[in-house]
């Protein structure tokens, strides 16, 4: 009698466990929605090194110690780089390196914000931009900021507050500037 009772109890326990296991589902969209509602990233990458290619040619490299992927956001998907970022762009004529302590990149608008000790180096022209906050429109390949900056070239150094320039640091519009600037009249 005791053995039949034990068998029935064990059978009920196994049946309950089996029903619980099969009732669970891993719907990918449900997991994404849960992570989004808790403001959690869909993925985290440590010591990420990403190479971008176009037609088999390397166009840029992204290096970061930590990447949070929030692409599960419906309205404004983004990637966050809380421990800094280094981007190396290889254009046809210029090589540009961008570094900063923190960055956030919005995938729908292709606009990135880089903050904290931001440095942009054009290795070909030997020019350097330093600021605390930089907005970068990747579609138009344009930088802009309303923060203080230092723009150094082989000929001069410009100090100011607010600027706009092309990604290769050419064709810049500097606001509220001071310093010696060498110009050529035409």
C-alpha positions as CSV (number, residue, x, y, z in Angstrom):
1,X,0.0,0.0,0.0
2,X,2.8,2.4,0.9
3,X,4.6,1.6,-2.3
4,X,1.5,2.4,-4.5
5,X,1.1,5.7,-2.5
6,X,4.8,6.6,-3.1
7,X,4.5,5.8,-6.8
8,X,1.4,7.9,-7.2
9,X,3.0,10.8,-5.3
10,X,6.2,10.6,-7.4
11,X,4.1,10.3,-10.6
12,X,2.1,13.5,-9.7
13,X,5.4,15.3,-8.9
14,X,6.9,14.3,-12.3
15,X,3.7,15.1,-14.2
16,X,3.6,18.6,-12.5
17,X,7.2,19.2,-13.3
18,X,6.7,18.1,-16.9
19,X,3.7,20.4,-17.4
20,X,5.6,23.3,-16.0
21,X,8.6,22.8,-18.3
22,X,6.4,22.5,-21.4
23,X,4.3,25.5,-20.5
24,X,7.3,27.8,-20.6
25,X,8.0,29.5,-23.9
26,X,10.9,31.6,-25.2
27,X,9.2,34.0,-27.6
28,X,11.9,36.3,-28.7
29,X,9.7,39.3,-28.9
30,X,8.4,38.7,-25.4
31,X,12.0,38.6,-24.1
32,X,12.8,41.9,-26.0
33,X,9.7,43.6,-24.7
34,X,10.6,42.5,-21.1
35,X,14.1,43.8,-21.4
36,X,12.9,47.1,-22.9
37,X,10.3,47.5,-20.1
38,X,13.1,47.1,-17.5
39,X,15.4,49.4,-19.4
40,X,17.9,46.6,-19.9
41,X,20.1,46.2,-23.0
42,X,19.3,43.4,-25.4
43,X,23.1,42.6,-25.4
44,X,26.4,43.5,-23.8
45,X,29.8,43.2,-25.4
46,X,33.1,43.5,-23.5
47,X,36.3,44.5,-25.3
48,X,34.4,44.9,-28.6
49,X,36.4,45.4,-31.8
50,X,34.2,45.9,-34.9
51,X,35.5,46.3,-38.4
52,X,33.2,48.0,-41.0
53,X,33.8,47.0,-44.7
54,X,32.4,48.5,-47.9
55,X,33.0,46.4,-51.1
56,X,35.7,44.4,-49.4
57,X,37.6,47.5,-48.3
58,X,37.9,48.3,-44.6
59,X,36.3,51.7,-44.0
60,X,36.4,52.0,-40.2
61,X,37.1,50.3,-37.0
62,X,35.3,50.7,-33.7
63,X,37.1,49.7,-30.4
64,X,35.4,49.9,-27.0
65,X,35.8,48.2,-23.6
66,X,32.0,48.0,-23.1
67,X,29.0,48.2,-25.5
68,X,25.3,48.1,-24.4
69,X,23.0,47.3,-27.3
70,X,19.5,48.9,-26.8
71,X,18.3,48.1,-30.3
72,X,15.1,46.6,-28.7
73,X,13.7,50.1,-28.3
74,X,10.9,50.8,-30.7
75,X,11.0,54.6,-30.8
76,X,14.8,55.3,-30.4
77,X,17.0,52.3,-30.7
78,X,20.6,53.0,-29.7
79,X,24.0,51.7,-28.7
80,X,25.8,53.0,-25.6
81,X,29.5,53.0,-24.9
82,X,29.7,53.8,-21.2
83,X,33.5,53.2,-20.8
84,X,34.6,55.1,-23.9
85,X,35.1,54.6,-27.6
86,X,37.7,54.8,-30.3
87,X,36.8,55.0,-33.9
88,X,39.3,54.9,-36.8
89,X,37.9,56.0,-40.2
90,X,39.8,55.2,-43.3
91,X,38.7,57.5,-46.1
92,X,40.2,57.6,-49.6
93,X,42.5,60.5,-48.7
94,X,42.3,61.0,-45.0
95,X,42.6,58.8,-41.9
96,X,40.7,60.2,-38.9
97,X,40.6,58.9,-35.3
98,X,37.9,59.8,-32.8
99,X,38.1,59.1,-29.1
100,X,36.0,59.9,-26.1
101,X,35.1,58.8,-22.6
102,X,31.4,58.1,-23.3
103,X,29.3,57.7,-26.4
104,X,25.8,57.0,-27.5
105,X,24.8,56.3,-31.1
106,X,21.2,56.4,-32.4
107,X,20.6,54.0,-35.2
108,X,17.5,55.6,-36.7
109,X,19.0,59.0,-37.1
110,X,22.7,58.0,-37.5
111,X,23.6,60.7,-35.0
112,X,26.2,60.0,-32.3
113,X,27.1,62.0,-29.2
114,X,30.6,61.6,-27.8
115,X,31.5,63.3,-24.5
116,X,34.4,63.6,-22.1
117,X,37.9,64.3,-23.4
118,X,36.8,64.1,-27.0
119,X,39.8,64.2,-29.5
120,X,39.5,64.0,-33.2
121,X,42.8,63.5,-35.1
122,X,43.2,63.9,-38.9
123,X,46.5,62.0,-39.4
124,X,46.9,63.0,-43.0
125,X,46.5,66.8,-42.5
126,X,48.0,66.6,-38.9
127,X,45.1,68.6,-37.4
128,X,43.5,68.0,-34.0
129,X,40.2,68.9,-32.4
130,X,39.7,68.8,-28.7
131,X,36.3,69.4,-26.9
132,X,34.1,68.0,-24.1
133,X,31.1,67.2,-26.3
134,X,30.8,66.4,-29.9
135,X,27.7,65.6,-32.0
136,X,28.4,63.6,-35.2
137,X,25.9,63.2,-38.0
138,X,27.2,60.2,-39.8
139,X,24.9,60.6,-42.8
140,X,26.3,64.0,-43.7
141,X,29.8,63.3,-42.2
142,X,29.6,66.4,-40.1
143,X,30.7,67.3,-36.6
144,X,29.2,70.1,-34.4
145,X,29.3,71.3,-30.8
146,X,28.4,74.3,-28.7
147,X,31.1,73.5,-26.1
148,X,34.6,75.0,-25.8
149,X,37.1,73.6,-28.3
150,X,40.7,73.8,-29.4
151,X,41.4,73.2,-33.1
152,X,45.1,72.8,-33.9
153,X,46.6,72.6,-37.4
154,X,50.2,72.9,-38.7
155,X,49.7,76.6,-39.2
156,X,47.7,77.8,-36.2
157,X,45.6,77.0,-33.1
158,X,42.1,78.3,-32.7
159,X,40.3,78.4,-29.4
160,X,36.6,79.0,-29.2
161,X,33.1,78.1,-28.1
162,X,30.9,76.4,-30.7
163,X,32.0,75.0,-34.1
164,X,30.9,73.0,-37.1
165,X,33.2,71.1,-39.5
166,X,33.4,68.2,-41.9
167,X,34.5,64.8,-40.6
168,X,38.0,65.3,-41.8
169,X,38.3,68.7,-39.8
170,X,38.3,70.7,-43.0
171,X,35.8,73.4,-43.9
172,X,35.2,74.4,-40.3
173,X,33.0,77.2,-39.0
174,X,34.3,78.4,-35.6
175,X,32.2,80.5,-33.3
176,X,33.4,82.9,-30.5
177,X,37.1,82.3,-31.4
178,X,40.3,83.7,-30.1
179,X,43.9,83.0,-31.3
180,X,46.2,83.7,-34.2
181,X,44.7,82.5,-37.5
182,X,46.5,82.6,-40.8
183,X,44.2,83.2,-43.7
184,X,44.7,83.6,-47.4
185,X,42.7,86.3,-49.4
186,X,41.4,85.5,-52.8
